[in-house]
């Protein structure tokens, strides 16, 4: 396991260099207020910080999008998705982007508890920002897609809260937006990394028995889901498998499975998050925003 972990960390070092080069060449969406590095747990841990974005001049609360970054559960922080979150905020949302601690320093159950702690902070403090607390949506890409789908279930299920030894948040997550989600953690090609992200002896752990969405009774509790993948997504099969789970459980959903992109814009893994300025990405983000609006609860304005 130690050798596999070292190889994985070396791979993520290469990814970090590529991400830094990509981000340096991009430009942020203008006109967005940014409140950064808010601690959702009081321990000075970088993995326990969040950022909040909303259009400049916002006077009234806006629907909320909570975003969880990807990185194989082993890499990255909220800053990876900054430009993506700015693009979502520009479409009339308050976006809350959160970090969580990373494997192998911590394991998947700790990451679930981190995300639920962030949800609880949002439930208490969201009213201090322009947040329509009755209209909260959750997004995630790659490993963030797994965490988004899974924590949405833990947030709703008392049994899973017992499994993870964490309380719910009280937030009602009205719909999910899942980009190239890393859903197949108990089957397929992730086998070599399971000890790194789940811990030694993971097969004997109660939480691991709850990881397969196809076998998990609580999967019926999933909110409506917008899914996106592409022919050039190296884990496309994960999204297609998850879509079958949603169909079997009768969960309302929309899937956009993009074809191959043109040479200068290959529509690879999480392209709409990594390159939000691309036309295909703008269409994807627009579709997700429209999907969220379908499930938005209408707010009643009180007359004076």
C-alpha positions in Angstrom: 0.0 0.0 0.0 2.9 2.4 0.8 4.3 2.0 -2.7 0.9 2.6 -4.3 0.4 5.7 -2.2 3.8 7.1 -3.1 3.1 6.5 -6.8 -0.4 8.2 -6.5 1.1 11.2 -4.7 3.7 11.5 -7.4 0.9 11.5 -10.0 -0.9 14.2 -8.1 2.3 16.3 -8.0 2.2 16.3 -11.8 -1.5 17.2 -11.8 -0.8 20.1 -9.5 1.8 21.5 -11.9 -0.6 21.2 -14.8 -3.4 22.8 -12.8 -1.2 25.7 -11.9 -0.3 26.3 -15.5 -3.9 26.1 -16.6 -5.2 28.5 -13.9 -2.4 31.0 -14.7 -3.6 31.2 -18.3 -7.3 31.8 -17.3 -9.1 35.0 -16.3 -11.8 35.2 -13.6 -15.4 36.2 -14.3 -15.6 39.9 -13.3 -18.3 41.4 -11.1 -18.3 38.8 -8.3 -17.8 39.5 -4.6 -15.4 37.0 -3.1 -15.2 36.3 0.6 -12.4 33.8 1.1 -10.9 31.5 3.8 -13.7 31.3 6.2 -13.2 28.6 8.9 -16.1 26.2 9.2 -14.2 24.4 12.0 -12.1 26.4 14.5 -8.8 24.4 14.2 -6.7 26.5 11.7 -6.7 23.5 9.3 -6.5 24.4 5.5 -8.9 21.6 4.9 -11.6 23.3 7.0 -12.0 26.5 5.1 -14.6 27.7 2.6 -15.1 30.6 0.2 -18.3 32.5 -0.7 -19.0 34.1 -4.1 -22.0 36.2 -5.2 -22.7 38.9 -7.8 -21.5 42.4 -6.8 -24.4 44.6 -5.7 -26.6 41.7 -4.6 -29.4 43.1 -2.4 -31.6 40.1 -2.0 -30.8 36.5 -1.0 -29.9 34.2 -3.9 -30.2 30.4 -4.4 -27.2 28.7 -3.0 -24.8 26.3 -4.7 -22.4 24.4 -2.5 -19.4 23.1 -4.4 -17.0 20.2 -3.5 -13.8 20.0 -5.5 -12.3 16.8 -7.0 -8.8 15.3 -6.8 -9.2 11.6 -6.1 -9.8 12.3 -2.4 -6.0 12.8 -2.3 -5.4 16.2 -3.9 -6.6 19.7 -4.2 -8.3 22.4 -2.3 -11.3 24.7 -3.0 -9.1 27.1 -5.0 -9.0 24.6 -7.8 -12.6 25.4 -8.7 -12.4 29.2 -8.2 -13.1 30.2 -11.8 -15.8 27.6 -12.1 -17.5 28.9 -9.0 -17.3 32.5 -10.3 -19.0 31.4 -13.5 -21.8 29.8 -11.5 -22.2 32.9 -9.3 -22.5 35.0 -12.4 -25.6 33.1 -13.3 -27.4 34.4 -10.2 -26.3 32.1 -7.3 -24.4 32.5 -4.1 -21.7 29.9 -4.3 -20.0 28.3 -1.3 -16.9 26.4 -2.1 -15.4 24.1 0.6 -12.2 22.3 1.2 -11.8 19.0 3.2 -8.9 17.1 4.5 -7.1 14.7 2.1 -6.1 11.1 2.1 -3.8 9.5 3.1 -3.6 11.8 6.2 -7.2 11.1 6.8 -9.6 8.5 5.4 -13.0 8.7 3.6 -15.1 8.7 6.8 -13.2 11.8 8.0 -13.9 13.5 4.7 -17.6 12.8 5.0 -17.5 14.3 8.5 -15.7 17.3 7.2 -18.3 18.0 4.5 -21.2 17.5 7.0 -19.4 20.0 9.4 -19.3 22.5 6.5 -23.1 21.9 5.9 -23.8 22.6 9.6 -21.8 25.8 9.4 -23.7 26.9 6.3 -27.0 26.0 8.0 -26.2 28.4 10.9 -24.2 31.2 9.1 -25.7 31.2 5.6 -28.2 33.9 6.6 -25.2 36.2 7.2 -24.7 36.2 3.4 -27.1 36.6 0.5 -28.3 33.0 0.8 -31.8 31.6 0.1 -31.5 28.9 2.7 -34.6 27.2 1.4 -32.9 26.8 -2.0 -29.6 25.0 -1.5 -28.0 22.9 -4.3 -24.9 20.8 -4.2 -22.2 20.3 -6.9 -19.1 18.2 -7.1 -16.6 17.0 -9.7 -14.8 13.7 -9.9 -14.1 12.7 -6.2 -16.1 15.8 -5.3 -19.0 14.2 -7.2 -18.7 11.1 -5.0 -18.6 13.2 -1.8 -21.6 15.3 -3.0 -23.8 12.4 -3.7 -22.7 10.5 -0.6 -22.9 13.4 1.8 -26.4 14.3 0.4 -27.4 10.8 1.6 -25.7 11.0 5.0 -27.4 14.4 5.5 -30.8 12.7 5.0 -30.3 9.3 6.6 -30.2 8.7 10.4 -28.7 5.3 9.8 -25.8 6.6 7.7 -25.3 9.4 10.3 -24.8 6.6 12.9 -22.4 4.7 10.6 -20.2 7.9 10.2 -20.8 9.1 13.7 -21.9 12.5 12.5 -25.1 14.5 12.9 -27.0 15.9 9.9 -27.1 19.5 9.1 -30.7 20.5 8.7 -30.0 21.7 5.2 -32.4 20.6 2.5 -30.4 19.9 -0.6 -32.9 20.3 -3.4 -30.8 19.0 -6.3 -27.3 17.8 -7.2 -25.0 18.7 -10.1 -22.4 15.9 -10.5 -19.6 16.3 -13.0 -17.6 13.2 -14.0 -18.3 11.6 -10.6 -16.0 9.0 -9.2 -18.8 6.7 -8.1 -17.4 3.2 -8.6 -15.3 2.9 -5.5 -16.1 -0.7 -4.6 -15.8 -2.1 -8.2 -13.5 -1.5 -11.1 -10.1 0.2 -11.5 -9.9 2.0 -8.2 -9.0 -1.3 -6.4 -5.3 -0.3 -5.9 -6.1 2.9 -4.1 -8.8 1.6 -1.7 -6.4 1.0 1.2 -5.1 4.5 0.7 -8.5 6.3 0.8 -10.4 3.8 3.0 -7.7 2.4 5.3 -6.2 -1.0 6.0 -8.9 -3.6 6.6 -11.5 -1.5 4.8 -13.5 -4.5 3.8 -14.3 -5.1 7.5 -15.5 -1.6 8.1 -19.2 -0.9 8.4 -19.0 2.2 6.2 -17.5 0.3 3.3 -20.5 -2.0 3.2 -22.5 1.2 2.4 -20.4 2.5 -0.4 -22.0 0.8 -3.4 -24.9 3.0 -4.6 -26.4 0.1 -6.5 -26.8 -1.9 -3.3 -27.4 1.0 -0.9 -31.1 1.3 0.2 -30.6 5.0 1.1 -29.8 5.7 -2.6 -33.6 6.2 -2.9 -33.1 9.3 -0.8 -31.0 11.0 -3.5 -32.2 14.4 -4.6 -32.8 15.1 -8.3 -29.4 15.0 -10.2 -27.9 16.7 -13.2 -25.1 14.5 -14.5 -22.4 15.3 -17.1 -19.7 13.2 -18.6 -18.1 12.8 -22.1 -16.7 10.3 -24.5 -13.2 11.5 -23.5 -13.8 11.2 -19.8 -11.6 8.4 -18.6 -14.1 7.4 -15.9 -17.2 7.9 -18.1 -18.4 4.5 -17.0 -18.9 5.8 -13.4 -21.5 8.3 -14.5 -23.3 5.9 -16.8 -23.4 3.3 -14.0 -24.7 6.0 -11.5 -27.4 7.0 -14.0 -28.6 3.4 -14.1 -28.9 3.6 -10.3 -31.0 6.8 -10.5 -33.2 5.2 -13.2 -33.8 2.1 -11.1 -34.6 4.1 -8.0 -36.9 6.5 -9.9 -34.8 9.6 -9.1 -35.5 12.5 -11.5 -32.3 13.3 -13.4 -30.8 14.7 -16.6 -27.7 13.3 -18.2 -25.5 15.1 -20.8 -23.0 12.7 -22.3 -20.9 14.9 -24.5 -19.3 13.6 -27.7 -15.5 14.0 -28.4 -14.5 17.6 -28.6 -12.5 19.3 -31.3 -8.7 19.0 -31.3 -8.1 22.3 -29.5 -10.8 21.6 -26.9 -10.9 17.9 -26.0 -13.8 17.3 -23.7 -11.9 15.3 -21.2 -12.5 14.6 -17.5 -14.2 17.5 -15.7 -13.7 19.8 -18.7 -16.6 22.1 -17.7 -15.0 22.7 -14.3 -11.4 23.0 -15.5 -12.3 25.3 -18.5 -15.5 27.1 -17.6 -14.9 29.6 -20.4 -15.2 27.0 -23.2 -18.5 27.1 -25.2 -19.3 23.5 -24.2 -18.6 24.4 -20.6 -20.8 27.4 -20.7 -23.6 25.3 -22.1 -23.1 22.7 -19.4 -23.1 25.2 -16.6 -26.3 26.8 -18.1 -28.0 23.4 -18.3 -27.1 22.7 -14.6 -28.3 26.1 -13.5 -31.6 25.6 -15.4 -32.0 22.1 -13.8 -31.5 23.6 -10.4 -34.2 26.3 -11.1 -36.7 23.5 -11.9 -36.4 22.4 -8.3 -36.2 25.8 -6.7 -38.8 26.6 -4.1 -40.5 29.8 -4.8 -40.0 32.4 -2.1 -42.9 34.5 -0.9 -42.2 38.2 -0.6 -44.0 39.6 2.4 -46.0 42.8 1.7 -45.5 45.7 4.1 
